[in-house]
Amino acid sequence: MLEAWIDSGNLMARANCALPPNGGVLSSSRLPIPKQLFAAPSILFTRASVRFSSPKFVVAAAQPRGGDDKSSASSSSSSTSLSPKDEYSESVNEELLYFLFQLDLATRLQRALNQDHYDAAQAIREKISQVEKEVSKLREKKAGAVSAKNEAQDKEIALLRFRSELAASIEREDYEGARQLKDKISKLESESLAASVRALAYQNVKYAFRLGQKVRHKLFGYRGVICGMDPVCCESEKWCDRARVYDQRKNQPFYQVLVDVESEPQQEAAYVAEDSLEAPAEPDLEALDHPYIYFLFFGMDSAGDYIPTKQLRQKYDVARHEQTNDA
């Protein structure tokens, strides 16, 4: 299990993560950092059963959903009805857990430096580097703004290389090679322009909902809070088939939603299309029940929406927003 507790608003954690047989077992430790925190990063928890005991709460990792996916996929294919679990996203949960690990490691690093534990600080930096590599891999899988921007940058770099090769070919009087390079450059310039347009469109997308805003699912009725967003659907084709997200529905903002476990106990992290969500008609001042809320948000504003932490706002490059009932 991942046992974590709140102390003066900071994440203080010790890990005792139950891993599959091929992943080894993480041991519980109060050292500045667990020795094998990411010995097997692919086994990040996919479900969590939660119990609270103030001021500490425990998130106990259940079995991965690998086996459940096949059964749920087969059942959904034989049924025309959609259920909340069809919008469950392992990749969203994985991304959230990596983010929580980053917060914890940053806290541990600062503590080690404050206490002049430089060897421990160096070990933590190495773990941070490992986590950042895994986060980069997650970003590369996405089909949204990040990958579009990277695609445009990659094509610009390729254009510079081809133009350099073209100049060298002309200097060598290799005119056949120069002709082929010109064709490649012409094709790449068109692709680069298209990629740049896509990246700009993703960058300028208008979101109907914001970080920390409470929402309600139009079909299933559960309450939740926005903890992330993508300009378009970034999930796999398999997930899209299961969640009935086809064609143009993919080309709209999608949101990472922490689902209130009181209203939907089996749904911790959902990936939901913008057209499936709505804001409450009246300010919702009732707190949501979800373990991640304490790490991602400071609390609620006067309108009942949650205030994102600085780290979460930096992740999505958004300004702090506080709304009052008088606004």
VOMARDO-709724 format. One record per residue (C-alpha): residue in one letter; z, x negated, y negated. Coordinates in Angstrom, 1 decimal. Layout:
BEGIN
SITE   res        z        x        y
SITE     a        Z        X        Y
...
This chain:
BEGIN
SITE   res        z        x        y
SITE     m      0.0      0.0      0.0
SITE     l     -0.3     -1.0     -3.6
SITE     e      3.1     -0.6     -5.1
SITE     a      3.2     -0.6     -8.9
SITE     w      5.7      0.4    -11.6
SITE     i      5.8      0.7    -15.3
SITE     d      8.1     -1.6    -17.4
SITE     s      8.1     -1.3    -21.2
SITE     g      4.5     -0.1    -21.1
SITE     n      3.2     -3.1    -19.1
SITE     l      1.8     -3.0    -15.7
SITE     m      4.1     -4.9    -13.3
SITE     a      2.7     -5.0     -9.8
SITE     r      3.2     -6.4     -6.5
SITE     a      0.6     -6.0     -3.8
SITE     n      1.1     -5.2     -0.1
SITE     c     -2.3     -4.0      0.6
SITE     a     -3.1     -2.8      4.1
SITE     l     -6.5     -4.2      5.1
SITE     p     -8.8     -3.6      8.0
SITE     p     -8.4     -6.0     10.9
SITE     n    -11.3     -8.2      9.7
SITE     g     -9.8     -8.5      6.2
SITE     g     -6.3     -9.9      7.0
SITE     v     -3.1     -8.5      5.4
SITE     l     -1.8     -9.1      1.9
SITE     s      1.8    -10.0      1.8
SITE     s      4.3     -8.5     -0.7
SITE     s      5.3    -11.1     -3.2
SITE     r      7.0    -11.4     -6.6
SITE     l      5.2    -14.7     -7.3
SITE     p      3.1    -14.6    -10.5
SITE     i      0.1    -13.6     -8.3
SITE     p     -0.5    -12.5     -4.7
SITE     k     -1.9    -15.4     -2.7
SITE     q     -4.8    -13.5     -1.2
SITE     l     -5.4    -10.8     -3.7
SITE     f     -9.1    -10.7     -3.1
SITE     a     -9.4    -12.1      0.4
SITE     a    -11.5     -9.1      1.3
SITE     p    -12.5     -7.3     -2.0
SITE     s    -14.9     -4.9     -0.2
SITE     i    -11.9     -3.0      1.3
SITE     l    -10.7     -1.6     -2.0
SITE     f     -8.9      1.7     -1.5
SITE     t    -11.1      4.8     -1.4
SITE     r     -8.3      7.4     -1.2
SITE     a     -4.8      7.5     -2.4
SITE     s     -1.8      9.7     -1.5
SITE     v      0.6      9.7     -4.3
SITE     r      4.3     10.3     -4.6
SITE     f      6.4      9.8     -7.8
SITE     s      9.9      8.5     -8.2
SITE     s     10.8      7.7    -11.8
SITE     p     10.5      5.2    -13.2
SITE     k      8.4      3.9    -10.3
SITE     f      5.5      5.5     -8.5
SITE     v      3.8      4.4     -5.3
SITE     v      0.1      4.7     -4.5
SITE     a     -0.4      4.4     -0.8
SITE     a     -3.9      3.5      0.4
SITE     a     -5.2      5.8      3.1
SITE     q     -8.0      5.1      5.5
SITE     p    -11.4      4.2      3.9
SITE     r    -13.8      7.1      3.8
SITE     g    -16.5      5.3      5.7
SITE     g    -16.1      7.5      8.7
SITE     d    -15.7     10.7      6.6
SITE     d    -19.0     10.1      4.8
SITE     k    -21.0     10.8      7.9
SITE     s    -19.2     13.9      8.8
SITE     s    -19.2     15.2      5.2
SITE     a    -22.9     14.3      4.8
SITE     s    -23.8     16.2      8.0
SITE     s    -21.7     19.2      7.0
SITE     s    -23.2     19.3      3.5
SITE     s    -26.7     19.1      4.9
SITE     s    -26.0     22.2      7.0
SITE     s    -24.3     24.1      4.2
SITE     t    -25.7     25.2      0.9
SITE     s    -22.3     25.3     -0.8
SITE     l    -21.0     22.4     -2.9
SITE     s    -17.4     21.3     -2.7
SITE     p    -15.4     19.0     -5.0
SITE     k    -15.4     16.2     -2.4
SITE     d    -19.2     16.0     -2.7
SITE     e    -18.7     14.6     -6.2
SITE     y    -16.1     12.1     -5.0
SITE     s    -17.4      8.5     -5.7
SITE     e    -16.2      5.5     -3.9
SITE     s    -17.9      3.2     -6.4
SITE     v    -16.0      4.9     -9.3
SITE     n    -12.7      4.4     -7.5
SITE     e    -13.6      0.8     -6.7
SITE     e    -14.5      0.2    -10.4
SITE     l    -11.3      1.7    -11.6
SITE     l     -9.2     -0.4     -9.1
SITE     y    -10.9     -3.6    -10.2
SITE     f    -10.2     -2.7    -13.8
SITE     l     -6.5     -2.2    -12.9
SITE     f     -6.4     -5.5    -11.2
SITE     q     -7.9     -7.1    -14.4
SITE     l     -5.1     -5.6    -16.5
SITE     d     -2.5     -6.8    -14.1
SITE     l     -3.8    -10.3    -13.9
SITE     a     -4.1    -10.5    -17.7
SITE     t     -0.4     -9.5    -18.0
SITE     r      0.6    -12.1    -15.4
SITE     l     -1.4    -14.8    -17.1
SITE     q      0.3    -14.1    -20.5
SITE     r      3.7    -14.1    -18.8
SITE     a      3.0    -17.4    -17.1
SITE     l      1.9    -19.0    -20.3
SITE     n      4.9    -17.7    -22.2
SITE     q      7.2    -19.3    -19.6
SITE     d      5.2    -22.6    -19.5
SITE     h      4.2    -22.1    -15.8
SITE     y      0.9    -23.8    -16.2
SITE     d      0.2    -24.3    -12.5
SITE     a      0.7    -20.6    -12.0
SITE     a     -1.5    -19.8    -15.0
SITE     q     -4.3    -21.9    -13.6
SITE     a     -4.1    -20.0    -10.3
SITE     i     -4.2    -16.7    -12.1
SITE     r     -7.3    -17.9    -14.1
SITE     e     -9.0    -18.6    -10.8
SITE     k     -8.2    -15.1     -9.5
SITE     i     -9.4    -13.6    -12.8
SITE     s    -12.7    -15.5    -12.3
SITE     q    -13.0    -14.1     -8.8
SITE     v    -12.4    -10.5    -10.1
SITE     e    -14.9    -11.0    -12.9
SITE     k    -17.6    -12.0    -10.4
SITE     e    -16.9     -8.9     -8.3
SITE     v    -17.1     -6.7    -11.5
SITE     s    -20.4     -8.4    -12.4
SITE     k    -21.8     -7.4     -9.0
SITE     l    -20.7     -3.8     -9.6
SITE     r    -22.5     -3.8    -13.0
SITE     e    -25.6     -5.2    -11.4
SITE     k    -25.7     -2.2     -9.1
SITE     k    -25.7      0.3    -12.0
SITE     a    -28.9      1.8    -13.2
SITE     g    -27.7      2.5    -16.7
SITE     a    -27.4      0.7    -20.0
SITE     v    -26.3     -2.6    -18.6
SITE     s    -29.1     -3.0    -16.1
SITE     a    -31.7     -1.8    -18.5
SITE     k    -30.5     -4.4    -21.1
SITE     n    -30.4     -7.1    -18.4
SITE     e    -33.9     -6.1    -17.3
SITE     a    -35.3     -6.5    -20.9
SITE     q    -33.6     -9.8    -21.3
SITE     d    -34.9    -11.1    -17.9
SITE     k    -38.5    -10.1    -18.9
SITE     e    -38.1    -11.9    -22.3
SITE     i    -37.0    -15.1    -20.5
SITE     a    -39.9    -14.8    -18.1
SITE     l    -42.3    -14.4    -21.0
SITE     l    -41.0    -17.6    -22.6
SITE     r    -41.6    -19.5    -19.3
SITE     f    -45.1    -18.1    -18.8
SITE     r    -46.1    -18.9    -22.4
SITE     s    -44.8    -22.5    -21.9
SITE     e    -46.8    -22.8    -18.7
SITE     l    -49.9    -21.4    -20.5
SITE     a    -49.7    -24.0    -23.2
SITE     a    -49.3    -26.7    -20.5
SITE     s    -52.3    -25.3    -18.6
SITE     i    -54.5    -25.4    -21.7
SITE     e    -53.4    -28.9    -22.5
SITE     r    -54.5    -29.9    -18.9
SITE     e    -57.7    -28.0    -19.3
SITE     d    -56.8    -25.8    -16.3
SITE     y    -58.6    -22.8    -17.7
SITE     e    -58.5    -20.8    -14.4
SITE     g    -54.7    -21.2    -14.3
SITE     a    -54.5    -20.3    -18.0
SITE     r    -56.6    -17.1    -17.4
SITE     q    -54.2    -16.0    -14.6
SITE     l    -51.2    -16.7    -16.8
SITE     k    -52.7    -14.7    -19.6
SITE     d    -53.0    -11.7    -17.3
SITE     k    -49.4    -12.1    -16.2
SITE     i    -48.2    -12.4    -19.8
SITE     s    -50.2     -9.3    -20.8
SITE     k    -48.6     -7.2    -17.9
SITE     l    -45.1     -8.6    -18.6
SITE     e    -45.3     -7.8    -22.3
SITE     s    -46.0     -4.2    -21.5
SITE     e    -43.1     -4.1    -19.0
SITE     s    -40.8     -5.9    -21.5
SITE     l    -41.6     -3.3    -24.2
SITE     a    -40.8     -0.4    -21.8
SITE     a    -37.6     -2.0    -20.7
SITE     s    -36.5     -2.5    -24.3
SITE     v    -37.2      1.1    -25.1
SITE     r    -35.1      2.2    -22.1
SITE     a    -32.3     -0.1    -23.1
SITE     l    -32.4      1.3    -26.6
SITE     a    -32.4      4.8    -25.4
SITE     y    -29.3      4.1    -23.2
SITE     q    -27.6      2.4    -26.1
SITE     n    -28.1      5.3    -28.4
SITE     v    -27.3      8.1    -25.9
SITE     k    -25.1     10.9    -27.3
SITE     y    -22.1     11.8    -25.2
SITE     a    -20.7     15.3    -25.3
SITE     f    -17.3     14.1    -24.2
SITE     r    -15.3     11.0    -25.0
SITE     l    -12.7      8.7    -23.3
SITE     g     -9.4     10.5    -22.9
SITE     q    -10.8     14.0    -23.4
SITE     k     -9.5     16.7    -21.1
SITE     v    -12.3     18.6    -19.4
SITE     r    -12.6     21.4    -16.8
SITE     h    -15.2     21.5    -14.1
SITE     k    -17.5     24.6    -14.6
SITE     l    -18.0     25.2    -10.9
SITE     f    -14.7     24.1     -9.2
SITE     g    -12.4     24.8    -12.1
SITE     y    -10.2     21.8    -11.8
SITE     r     -8.8     19.9    -14.8
SITE     g     -9.5     16.3    -15.4
SITE     v     -9.7     13.5    -18.0
SITE     i    -12.6     11.3    -18.9
SITE     c    -12.0      7.7    -18.1
SITE     g    -15.5      6.3    -18.1
SITE     m    -19.1      7.2    -18.7
SITE     d    -22.7      6.2    -17.9
SITE     p    -25.8      7.1    -19.9
SITE     v    -27.6      8.2    -16.7
SITE     c    -26.5      8.7    -13.1
SITE     c    -25.8      5.3    -11.6
SITE     e    -25.0      6.5     -8.0
SITE     s    -26.9      5.9     -4.8
SITE     e    -29.6      8.3     -3.5
SITE     k    -27.3      9.2     -0.7
SITE     w    -24.6     10.3     -3.1
SITE     c    -27.1     12.2     -5.2
SITE     d    -28.3     14.1     -2.1
SITE     r    -24.8     15.0     -1.2
SITE     a    -23.8     16.1     -4.7
SITE     r    -27.1     17.9     -5.3
SITE     v    -28.2     15.8     -8.2
SITE     y    -32.0     15.8     -8.3
SITE     d    -34.8     14.8    -10.6
SITE     q    -34.0     15.5    -14.3
SITE     r    -30.3     16.1    -13.6
SITE     k    -30.0     12.3    -13.1
SITE     n    -31.2     11.6    -16.6
SITE     q    -28.1     12.8    -18.5
SITE     p    -24.7     11.3    -19.1
SITE     f    -22.4     11.1    -16.1
SITE     y    -18.6     10.8    -16.4
SITE     q    -15.9      9.2    -14.4
SITE     v    -13.2     11.8    -14.2
SITE     l     -9.6     11.4    -13.1
SITE     v     -8.9     14.8    -11.4
SITE     d     -5.5     16.5    -11.8
SITE     v     -4.0     16.2     -8.3
SITE     e     -2.1     19.5     -8.9
SITE     s     -5.3     21.4     -9.2
SITE     e     -7.4     19.4     -6.7
SITE     p     -5.1     17.3     -4.4
SITE     q     -7.9     15.8     -2.4
SITE     q    -10.1     14.7     -5.3
SITE     e     -8.8     11.6     -7.1
SITE     a    -11.9     10.1     -8.8
SITE     a    -15.0     12.2     -9.4
SITE     y    -18.4     11.3    -10.8
SITE     v    -19.7     14.4    -12.7
SITE     a    -22.8     15.3    -14.6
SITE     e    -22.4     16.3    -18.2
SITE     d    -23.8     19.8    -17.6
SITE     s    -21.0     20.4    -15.0
SITE     l    -18.2     19.9    -17.5
SITE     e    -16.7     21.8    -20.4
SITE     a    -13.9     21.2    -22.9
SITE     p    -11.0     23.6    -22.8
SITE     a    -11.4     26.6    -25.1
SITE     e     -7.9     26.1    -26.5
SITE     p     -6.0     22.8    -26.8
SITE     d     -4.6     21.9    -23.4
SITE     l     -1.1     20.4    -24.0
SITE     e     -0.1     20.3    -20.4
SITE     a      0.0     16.8    -18.9
SITE     l     -2.3     15.9    -16.0
SITE     d     -0.9     14.6    -12.7
SITE     h     -2.7     11.4    -11.7
SITE     p     -1.3      7.8    -11.0
SITE     y     -4.0      6.0    -13.0
SITE     i     -3.3      7.8    -16.2
SITE     y     -0.2      5.7    -16.9
SITE     f     -2.3      2.5    -16.8
SITE     l     -5.4      3.7    -18.7
SITE     f     -3.9      5.8    -21.5
SITE     f     -1.0      5.5    -24.0
SITE     g     -0.1      9.3    -23.8
SITE     m     -1.5     12.4    -25.4
SITE     d     -2.3     13.2    -29.0
SITE     s     -1.3     16.4    -30.7
SITE     a     -4.4     18.2    -29.4
SITE     g     -3.5     17.3    -25.8
SITE     d     -6.2     14.7    -25.2
SITE     y     -5.2     11.3    -23.9
SITE     i     -5.3      8.1    -26.0
SITE     p     -7.2      5.3    -24.2
SITE     t     -5.7      1.8    -24.1
SITE     k     -7.3     -0.9    -26.1
SITE     q     -8.7     -2.5    -22.9
SITE     l    -10.4      0.7    -21.8
SITE     r    -11.9      1.3    -25.3
SITE     q    -13.2     -2.3    -25.2
SITE     k    -14.8     -1.8    -21.8
SITE     y    -16.9      1.0    -23.3
SITE     d    -17.1     -0.3    -26.8
SITE     v    -15.7      2.8    -28.5
SITE     a    -13.4      3.3    -31.4
SITE     r    -10.0      4.9    -31.1
SITE     h    -10.0      8.6    -31.6
SITE     e     -7.0     10.8    -32.3
SITE     q     -7.5     14.5    -32.9
SITE     t     -4.9     16.9    -34.3
SITE     n     -4.7     20.7    -34.0
SITE     d     -5.3     20.9    -37.7
SITE     a     -8.6     19.1    -37.5
